[in-house]
């Protein structure tokens, strides 16, 4: 099917959907009863393009019509601690939702040197793709072993044109440009299975802390559902307890706040049209929480909302037209520190789950074979050297104390007044 034919079908489908919704509305508003009213429904259904139009037209506020697609704009404003770094950016997003299936793509913006971000999940398995701009020069790289950025000796082009991450976390992480549309359109199924006020996995929604520090962080989320469309969030606030500042901390600070500002209708279904996400920087004064400062504000506006005739695919990526650095968390950690499986796909060929498990098993086996040869001996030598070092320090301390005592005694005897006898 050509692009022109596909576009024509889409236009015809949308016009038919609108016409069908209008006919159903006429049917609801008419005074006809009994068989005549059901005849109106039958005529409308016969001229509808698919059952999805019927679902949209007859949708109750408690039921979310799926699948649907939203295209819109994100306006991002940063408020850094240094006023000279203040910045505003605008980018485009597209979100496709079918209950727990979510596919979100956001174009890059600002100085991130990213062409686009893509997030896809089926409710269990998730992949996140970050495509870099062409001709990008980097000065550091991220080391997943140390969980830190390592500076390079010289600025150079990256070996990978993209970063791809597989996980079993059904929520977006690592990028703020995905989270706002996900909260607005794709998070209903996630929060419906949870209770407002419960503790969430740290950084499961907002990556505001390094993974190795998650043990000392507690995130608590509270949310409300919209009255006009209970299938969507109205507000959400995420608060954090940072036990590294005060182990007995009991006062949480707000780190993120989301709210829907404006709504729009499609048939009898109501969708968010304008939404806002605020990110805060927690502050502490004298080990006490202070009023948090706004770090960034993201305002999203829906430009186009439509129902999809068929669902979409969120299957894991198996082939990319460019090289990619892959992080696969589906196979578990390689060691006790939580290091995930990583590899460089130079030709863009991505391993499936079976291939990733095999590669992870090979790496673990190599580490186990190398461990007994070096680490036990090194541990015994280290303990012996530590004992000898302590003996030397103790002996040197006693020697210095003895020498100091002898010098002080000698000075005391030298200046001692002589006794005079009559």
C-alpha positions in Angstrom: 0.0 0.0 0.0 1.4 3.4 -1.0 1.7 6.3 1.4 -1.1 8.2 -0.5 -3.5 5.2 -0.2 -2.7 4.8 3.5 -3.3 8.5 4.1 -6.6 8.4 2.2 -7.8 5.5 4.2 -7.0 7.3 7.4 -8.8 10.4 6.3 -11.9 8.4 5.3 -11.8 6.5 8.5 -11.7 9.6 10.6 -14.5 11.3 8.7 -16.6 8.1 9.0 -15.9 8.0 12.8 -17.1 11.6 13.2 -20.2 10.9 11.1 -20.9 7.8 13.1 -20.5 9.7 16.4 -22.9 12.3 15.2 -25.5 9.7 14.2 -25.3 8.0 17.6 -25.7 11.4 19.3 -28.8 12.1 17.1 -30.1 8.7 18.2 -29.5 9.4 21.9 -31.2 12.8 21.6 -34.1 11.6 19.5 -37.5 10.9 21.1 -37.7 7.6 19.3 -38.3 4.6 21.5 -38.2 0.8 21.1 -37.6 -0.6 17.7 -37.2 2.8 16.0 -34.3 3.8 18.2 -32.5 0.4 17.7 -33.0 0.9 13.9 -31.1 4.2 14.2 -28.2 2.3 16.0 -28.2 -0.4 13.3 -28.0 2.2 10.5 -25.1 4.0 12.3 -23.3 0.7 12.9 -23.7 -0.4 9.3 -22.1 2.8 8.0 -19.3 2.9 10.6 -15.7 1.9 9.5 -15.0 -0.4 12.4 -16.0 -1.3 15.9 -13.6 1.2 17.3 -15.8 4.0 16.2 -18.7 2.4 18.0 -16.5 2.1 21.1 -15.6 5.8 21.0 -19.1 7.0 20.4 -20.7 4.8 23.1 -17.7 5.0 25.5 -18.6 5.7 29.1 -16.3 8.0 31.1 -15.1 5.0 33.1 -13.9 3.2 30.0 -10.9 4.2 27.9 -11.4 3.7 24.1 -8.4 1.9 22.6 -6.4 1.9 20.6 -5.9 5.7 20.1 -3.1 8.0 19.0 -2.2 11.5 20.2 0.2 13.9 18.5 1.3 17.1 20.2 3.9 19.5 21.4 6.1 19.7 24.5 7.4 23.1 25.8 10.3 22.5 28.2 11.7 25.3 30.4 14.7 24.8 32.6 15.4 26.8 35.8 19.0 25.9 36.7 20.9 27.2 39.8 22.9 29.4 37.4 20.7 32.0 35.7 23.0 32.0 32.6 21.9 28.4 31.9 18.2 29.2 31.7 16.8 27.6 28.6 13.5 27.0 26.7 13.0 24.2 24.2 10.1 22.9 22.1 9.7 19.5 20.6 7.0 17.1 19.2 5.7 13.9 20.6 3.4 11.0 19.5 1.8 8.6 21.9 -0.1 5.4 20.9 -2.0 3.6 23.6 -3.9 0.3 23.7 -4.6 -0.4 27.4 -1.2 -1.7 28.7 0.5 -1.4 25.3 2.2 2.0 25.0 4.4 3.4 22.3 5.8 7.0 22.7 8.2 8.8 20.5 9.6 12.2 21.3 12.0 14.3 19.1 15.2 15.6 20.5 15.6 19.2 21.7 18.2 21.6 23.0 21.8 20.6 23.5 21.1 16.9 24.2 22.4 15.9 20.7 19.6 13.4 20.5 17.5 12.9 17.3 14.7 11.1 19.1 13.7 9.0 22.1 11.3 6.0 21.8 9.6 4.1 24.6 7.6 0.9 24.1 6.0 -1.5 26.6 3.4 -4.3 26.6 3.0 -4.0 30.3 5.8 -6.4 31.2 8.7 -6.1 28.7 10.0 -2.6 27.9 12.6 -1.2 25.5 13.9 2.3 25.3 15.8 3.7 22.3 17.8 6.9 22.2 19.1 7.8 18.7 21.9 10.3 18.6 22.2 13.0 16.1 24.7 12.5 13.2 28.3 13.8 13.5 28.2 14.1 17.3 31.4 14.5 19.2 31.6 13.2 22.8 34.1 13.9 25.6 33.0 11.2 28.0 31.2 7.9 28.1 28.9 6.2 30.7 30.5 3.2 32.4 27.8 0.7 33.6 30.3 -1.0 35.9 31.0 2.1 38.0 27.7 3.8 37.2 29.5 7.0 36.3 30.7 9.0 33.3 34.4 8.4 32.4 36.2 11.2 30.6 37.9 10.3 27.3 41.5 11.3 26.5 40.4 13.0 23.3 37.0 14.2 21.9 35.8 11.7 19.4 32.8 10.3 17.6 31.0 7.6 19.6 31.3 4.0 18.5 27.5 3.7 18.9 24.9 5.8 17.1 22.2 4.8 19.6 21.6 3.5 23.1 19.1 0.7 23.5 17.9 -0.6 26.9 15.7 -3.6 27.6 14.0 -4.0 31.0 11.0 -5.5 32.8 10.0 -2.1 34.3 6.8 -0.9 32.5 7.4 2.7 33.3 9.6 5.2 31.5 13.0 6.2 32.9 16.1 8.0 31.9 14.4 10.8 30.0 12.0 13.5 31.0 10.6 14.0 27.5 8.8 10.6 27.6 7.3 10.9 31.1 4.9 13.8 30.6 2.9 12.2 27.7 3.1 8.8 29.4 1.5 10.3 32.6 -1.2 12.0 30.5 -2.2 9.1 28.2 -0.4 5.8 28.9 -0.3 5.5 32.7 -3.9 4.6 33.5 -3.5 0.8 33.6 -0.4 1.2 35.8 -2.0 3.3 38.6 -5.3 1.5 38.5 -3.6 -1.6 39.9 -2.0 0.5 42.8 -3.2 2.6 45.7 -2.6 6.3 46.0 -0.1 7.1 48.8 1.9 3.9 48.5 5.6 3.7 48.1 6.9 3.2 44.6 10.2 1.9 43.3 12.6 4.8 43.4 13.2 6.3 40.0 10.6 4.0 38.4 9.0 7.1 36.9 11.6 9.9 37.4 15.3 9.2 37.1 16.3 11.7 39.8 18.8 9.5 41.6 21.6 7.1 40.6 20.6 3.4 40.7 23.3 2.6 43.3 21.7 5.1 45.7 18.1 3.7 45.5 18.5 1.9 48.8 18.5 5.1 50.8 15.7 6.7 48.8 11.9 6.3 49.4 9.4 7.7 46.8 5.8 8.0 47.7 3.2 8.9 45.1 -0.3 10.3 45.5 -2.8 10.8 42.7 -6.4 11.7 41.8 -8.5 10.6 38.9 -10.3 13.1 36.6 -14.1 13.5 37.3 -14.9 14.0 33.6 -12.9 11.0 32.6 -11.9 8.6 35.4 -9.7 6.6 33.0 -7.1 9.5 33.1 -5.1 11.0 35.9 -6.1 14.5 37.1 -3.1 15.1 39.4 -0.1 13.2 40.6 2.5 14.2 43.2 5.7 12.3 44.0 7.5 12.9 47.3 10.8 11.7 48.5 12.5 10.7 51.7 16.3 11.0 51.5 17.7 8.9 54.3 21.3 9.9 53.4 20.7 13.4 54.8 18.9 12.2 57.9 18.5 8.5 58.8 15.5 9.4 61.0 13.9 11.6 58.4 10.1 11.6 58.5 9.3 14.7 56.3 9.2 14.0 52.6 9.8 16.7 49.9 7.9 17.1 46.6 10.1 16.2 43.7 7.5 16.1 40.9 4.0 17.3 40.3 1.7 16.5 37.3 -1.7 17.9 36.5 -4.1 18.1 33.5 -5.0 21.7 32.7 -7.5 21.3 29.9 -9.7 18.6 28.4 -11.2 17.9 25.0 -13.8 15.5 23.6 -13.7 12.9 20.8 -17.2 11.5 20.4 -18.3 10.8 23.9 -14.8 10.1 25.2 -12.8 12.8 27.0 -9.0 13.2 26.6 -6.4 15.4 28.2 -5.6 18.4 25.9 -3.1 20.4 28.0 -1.0 19.0 30.8 1.9 20.1 32.9 4.8 18.4 34.8 6.9 20.3 37.3 10.2 18.9 38.6 11.6 20.1 41.9 15.1 20.2 43.4 14.9 19.1 47.1 16.8 21.5 49.5 17.9 20.9 53.0 19.0 23.5 55.6 20.6 22.3 58.9 19.4 18.8 58.1 15.8 20.0 57.8 13.8 20.1 54.6 13.4 23.5 53.0 11.0 24.7 50.3 12.0 22.9 47.1 12.9 24.9 44.0 11.4 24.4 40.6 14.0 22.8 38.4 12.0 22.3 35.1 8.5 22.7 33.8 7.2 20.7 30.9 3.9 21.8 29.3 2.2 19.4 26.8 -0.5 20.3 24.3 -2.4 17.7 22.2 -2.7 18.9 18.5 -4.3 15.8 17.1 -6.2 12.9 18.7 -7.6 10.0 16.7 -8.8 6.4 17.0 -6.7 3.7 15.4 -8.4 1.1 13.2 -5.9 -1.6 14.3 -3.5 -2.0 17.2 0.3 -1.3 16.9 3.4 -3.4 17.6 5.7 -3.0 20.6 7.8 -6.0 19.8 11.5 -5.8 20.9 13.8 -4.4 18.3 15.9 -7.0 16.5 17.7 -5.0 13.8 18.7 -1.3 13.6 20.3 0.5 10.6 23.1 1.8 12.9 25.3 0.7 15.7 23.9 0.6 19.2 25.1 0.1 22.7 22.7 -2.4 24.3 21.9 -2.7 28.0 19.7 -5.8 28.7 18.3 -6.0 32.2 15.8 -8.8 31.3 18.4 -11.5 32.0 19.2 -10.3 35.6 22.4 -8.9 37.0 25.9 -10.3 36.3 27.2 -9.8 39.8 26.1 -8.8 43.3 26.6 -5.2 42.5 23.7 -5.3 40.0 25.8 -4.9 36.8 23.5 -5.5 33.8 24.4 -7.3 30.6 25.9 -4.9 28.1 27.3 -5.3 24.6 28.0 -3.3 21.4 26.0 -4.2 18.4 28.3 -2.8 15.7 26.1 -3.8 12.7 22.9 -3.0 14.5 21.9 -6.7 15.1 20.2 -7.0 18.5 20.2 -10.3 20.4 16.9 -11.9 21.3 16.2 -13.0 24.8 17.7 -16.4 24.3 20.9 -15.0 22.8 21.2 -12.5 25.7 20.8 -15.2 28.3 23.5 -17.3 26.6 25.9 -14.3 26.5 25.2 -13.5 30.1 25.9 -17.1 31.1 29.2 -17.0 29.3 30.3 -13.8 31.0 29.3 -15.1 34.4 31.2 -18.4 33.8 34.3 -16.5 32.8 34.2 -14.5 35.9 33.7 -17.5 38.1 36.7 -19.3 36.5 38.9 -16.2 37.0 37.8 -15.6 40.6 39.4 -18.6 42.5 42.9 -18.0 40.9 43.5 -14.5 42.3 41.0 -13.2 44.8 41.6 -15.7 47.8 45.4 -15.3 47.6 45.1 -11.6 47.3 42.7 -11.5 50.3 45.2 -13.4 52.5 48.1 -11.2 51.5 46.0 -8.1 52.1 45.2 -9.3 55.7 48.8 -10.1 56.4 50.0 -6.8 55.1 47.4 -5.0 57.1 48.6 -6.8 60.3 52.3 -6.0 59.6 51.4 -2.3 58.9 49.6 -2.1 62.3 52.6 -3.6 64.1 54.9 -1.1 62.4 52.7 1.8 63.3 52.5 0.6 66.9 56.2 0.0 67.2 57.0 3.4 65.7 54.6 5.1 68.1 56.2 3.4 71.1 59.7 4.3 69.9 58.8 8.0 69.5 57.1 8.0 72.8 60.2 6.5 74.5 62.6 9.0 72.8 60.4 11.9 73.8 60.3 10.7 77.4 64.1 10.4 77.6 64.6 13.9 76.2 62.1 15.4 78.6 63.8 13.6 81.5 67.2 14.8 80.5 66.0 18.4 80.2 64.3 18.2 83.6 67.5 16.9 85.3 69.6 19.6 83.5 67.5 22.5 84.8 66.8 21.0 88.3 68.2 23.5 90.9 71.1 22.2 93.0 70.6 21.8 96.8 72.8 24.0 99.1 74.1 22.6 102.3 74.9 24.9 105.3 
